[in-house]
Every structure is written in structure tokens, then in C-alpha cells.
Amino acid sequence: MAQLTEAACLLQSGAMYPRRIGLRTRSGADIFAGVKPGGVSVYFGDSPIYHFDLDGRWQRAFVGEAHFLKGLDSIVHSIDREREGIAMVLRRRTLPFGQAVDLDASIRTMALDLIDDLDSGSLEFVPVPDRARPLQVDEFRTFLDRVAGWDSTAWFAHRERYLGTYGPMPFLPPDCPGALVVQASLGHSGGRAFGRARPFEHYLRSPKEFDEHCQAVKRLVGRRLSQFNRIFLAGADVLHQPITVLEAYFDRLWTHFVAEPPIPTGETQWDEFQPSKLPVQVMLDDLNGPLPGPDDWRRLARAGLTRVTIGVESGDSMIRSTYGKTWTNDSLRSAIDQIHQAGISVGLILLVGVGGRSVAESHLAATLAMLEILPLGGEDLVTLVDARSLDASPLDERLPLTDGEVESEIQRLKAWRSGGGPSKRPKVVAYNPDKQPG
């Protein structure tokens, strides 16, 4: 018996696609299309495979042996799977403009060809199992029309809307890949970014400007809004603002990104989207500025704030000061206590591979000692960022750490989590934007 293709298997058992359609060409090739929350996937046998948002914008593609991602910014990345030691990592590279345009055009052509095949009656329909609901032909064809609408002119206009909506994007913690980014402030206050990455000019939006920004974000994301699992409120100085300003920001978030309960009109259409209230995360990169008090933190928790991620870099005060931070570990412990008392979890971002061999041991020892005194729990997260992935380091790196030495540093910090103590310790994860585990 011939092995079933991915398309044929998904038609029968693709539980994540409650609504499906199966097609077969005259040559016997299987085509599958399925609706999942916030998107549609189309499989041609085992390849090619395409994933779209509900507006017909492609997001992921597997063509031949190559994987591609297209972000909201319309930039296309190719994903290469490589071995690194005993592990496999996924490395991203930006696809050259001409190749990206050709890929866009090929996906549009795919949709147009499918429309022609549906209209000509050259495709055989394969019944879906009883436990699944059929995706009707006219529904699928309407969706393909959306895909076909994304020609080069449409993608260019989308790119222009993106650039008009967002300023330089902030550093995103690793637990925020599915976050909707909304920028209350742009750039970096004081001309300093986390880890001495490249800073951008700072600008704080007024509540009115923030309202206009939210409207622009909503127009830009369109039906993709239903895919986001949280909101990341940027930038790293937002929590220095007065509580009244912060509450105005949160009020605008819920005005624009939470739909009113729909009026019952019978069966819900699969491409309707009704976003619910999402958890909000914020990054804090300087403890020296004005911060919310205990009652303010509780008000922010009621408004929807669920996690504050703090940029720490190192537990060594000398090393940390080279990154422009003069607060103490006691100040960090006090801030975490207040945030926790409001029911908000905490994330810490630490660097590994800092400064080379001359400071490696002092950085590691001081960071481990700092972690021991901090009131961190199982709902918190410690992120280890490879300093070499950032744009600049203020320390002497004439003797940089090797990949193996950085990995050893990561493993010693991860081992801290399994140390003694009655309370559950936070999860510790390594994060490099250019290398993701696969």
C-alpha cells in the first residue's frame, strides 16, 4: 500500500483543522486545505505547503526542501536547519529582495491556478471524515481570491503601511514571539539599549498619539489579530510614566484590540475573528527611573499587565555599570517583591559570553549569587542572551569566549534552576534571535 501524503493524512486526521476540503488532480495528486484558528493552510501532497492569515497574506511556506517565513513587516527569511554539536538549530537569513518578490509571485500564481482548476471542474472532491466539517468550495475560492489579491503592488503598499505604523522594533523577550507589538514609546531613552545594542532616537507618544498608533496597528494587522496570544507594550521606559498615563495606554489597548461581543446571527463564519482580552507584557530596562508604587502595580495588574521583563545583563555590579546601570541587587530584589505582590510575574534577561575571558568567571559567579537572593518563583522566567549576538559590547574582548565556553556558561546557569530549596525556581532558557532550537 502506497504511503499517504501529508495532504491525504491531514484530510483524515488533521485535528487542528476542524474545517477542511480535499481535492485530487486528474493525475491523482492530493491537495488539502484546512482552516485553523486565525489562518488557512494549503498542502500539495508533501510539498509545497503554504500557511496564510485570514486576509490571504502568506506567512510560512515549504517549497522543495526550503522553509520560508514572511513577517508582518513583509521581510522574507529563509530557515536553514543545521547541526551544531549534537543539537539541530534553525538559522535565519534574510532573503534577497528579488528572490522574495519571485516567491510572492509564485504563491499568487498558485492561487490563480487553483481558482482556474476549481472553475474548470478539473479537480475531484475527496470527502472529509464525519468528525470534520467541510470547507465549502465557494468559501475556499473566496479565500483564494484574497491570496491572489496580494500582487507586488499590494505588498509594496503593505510595506509602506508597516513603516508608517512602527518605529524601530524593540528587543522582544523569547516568550513574546506571538505578541502583538504596540509602541507607547519608540527608540531608547538616554541613548542606551539593552546589552549596548544599537540605540535609536527616543520618543514618547502622548495618549492621543498612542490612540492613533493603535488604530494604525489594527488596520495593519487586519484579520491576523486573531493569531496573537499577548500584547507587548513597548518600549523599555514605559513603566517610568505616571500611573494615569499608563492606565490611559491600557484603556486604549482594550478599546482597539478587544471586540465587542458579537450579535447572534446564527452560525459563526470561519473567517470572522473576535479577539479576546490579551495578557500584556512590558520590558523595564532601568530601575533608577520613577517606578510604580505598590498600589500602582496592583492597578496595572487589574488593567491587564501580567509580566514585567527586566534587563539585568549581569549580577556583577561593575560589569552592569558598563551597560549604564548603577542600581544594586537589593534594588532589584525590592522591585521584584513589589511586582509579585501585585500578582504580576517577572522575567529577567541576562547576558552570556560577556566581555571575554577576563571577566567571564566574575560575571558568572556574581550572577549565580544574585539569582540566589532574588525572590523568583515558578511563574517567572530567566532568559540568557548571547552578548555576541548584540551590536556592541563595552568590555575588552581581545580574548573572546568560544562557542563551547559560552555553552558551558549557559549550562552552569541552567543548572542553578535544579539547585536546592523548598520553592520552585523559574525556568531558565537560552535565546539567540539568529539560532533557534529545532
Residue, then its C-alpha position, 0 to 999 in steps of 0.5 A: m500500500a502506497q504511503l499517504t501524503e501529508a495532504a491525504c493524512l491531514l484530510q483524515s486526521g488533521a485535528m487542528y483543522p476542524r474545517r477542511i476540503g480535499l481535492r485530487t488532480r486528474s493525475g491523482a495528486d492530493i491537495f488539502a486545505g484546512v482552516k485553523p484558528g486565525g489562518v488557512s493552510v494549503y498542502f500539495g501532497d508533501s510539498p509545497i505547503y503554504h500557511f496564510d492569515l485570514d486576509g490571504r497574506w502568506q506567512r510560512a511556506f515549504v517549497g522543495e526542501a526550503h522553509f520560508l517565513k514572511g513577517l508582518d513587516s513583509i521581510v522574507h527569511s529563509i530557515d536553514r536547519e543545521r547541526e551544531g554539536i549534537a543539537m539541530v538549530l534553525r538559522r535565519r537569513t534574510l532573503p534577497f529582495g528579488q528572490a522574495v518578490d519571485l516567491d510572492a509571485s509564485i504563491r499568487t500564481m498558485a492561487l490563480d491556478l487553483i481558482d482556474d482548476l476549481d472553475s474548470g471542474s478539473l479537480e475531484f472532491v475527496p470527502v472529509p471524515d464525519r468528525a470534520r466539517p467541510l470547507q465549502v468550495d465557494e468559501f475556499r475560492t473566496f479565500l483564494d481570491r484574497v491570496a491572489g489579491w496580494d500582487s507586488t503592488a499590494w505588498f509594496a503598499h503593505r510595506e509602506r503601511y508597516l513603516g508608517t505604523y512602527g518605529p524601530m522594533p524593540f528587543l522582544p523577550p523569547d516568550c513574546p514571539g506571538a505578541l502583538v507589538v504596540q509602541a507607547s514609546l519608540g527608540h531608547s531613552g538616554g541613548r542606551a539599549f539593552g546589552r549596548a545594542r544599537p540605540f535609536e532616537h527616543y520618543l514618547r507618544s502622548p495618549k492621543e498619539f498612542d490612540e492613533h498608533c493603535q488604530a494604525v496597528k489594527r488596520l495593519v494587522g487586519r484579520r491576523l489579530s486573531q493569531f496573537n496570544r499577548i500584547f507587548l507594550a513597548g518600549a523599555d521606559v514605559l513603566h517610568q510614566p505616571i500611573t494615569v498615563l499608563e492606565a490611559y495606554f491600557d484603556r486604549l489597548w482594550t478599546h482597539f484590540v478587544a471586540e465587542p461581543p458579537i450579535p447572534t446571527g446564527e452560525t459563526q463564519w470561519d473567517e470572522f475573528q473576535p479577539s479576546k482580552l490579551p495578557v500584556q507584557v512590558m520590558l523595564d530596562d532601568l530601575n533608577g527611573p520613577l517606578p510604580g508604587p505598590d498600589d500602582w502595580r496592583r492597578l496595572a495588574r487589574a488593567g491587564l499587565t501580567r509580566v514585567t521583563i527586566g534587563v539585568e545583563s549581569g549580577d556583577s555590579m561593575i560589569r552592569s555599570t558598563y551597560g549604564k546601570t548603577w542600581t544594586n541587587d537589593s534594588l532589584r530584589s525590592a522591585i521584584d517583591q513589589i511586582h509579585q505582590a501585585g500578582i504580576s510575574v517577572g522575567l529577567i534577561l541576562l547576558v552570556g559570553v560577556g566581555g571575554r575571558s577576563v571577566a567571564e568567571s566574575h560575571l558568572a559567579a556574581t550572577l549565580a549569587m544574585l539569582e540566589i537572593l532574588p525572590l523568583g518563583g515558578e511563574d517567572l522566567v530567566t532568559l540568557v542572551d548571547a552578548r555576541s549576538l548584540d551590536a556592541s559590547p563595552l568590555d575588552e574582548r581581545l580574548p573572546l569566549t568560544d562557542g563551547e565556553v559560552e555553552s558551558e556558561i549557559q549550562r552552569l546557569k541552567a543548572w542553578r534552576s535544579g539547585g536546592g530549596p523548598s520553592k520552585r525556581p523559574k525556568v531558565v532558557a537560552y535565546n539567540p534571535d539568529k539560532q533557534p532550537g529545532 
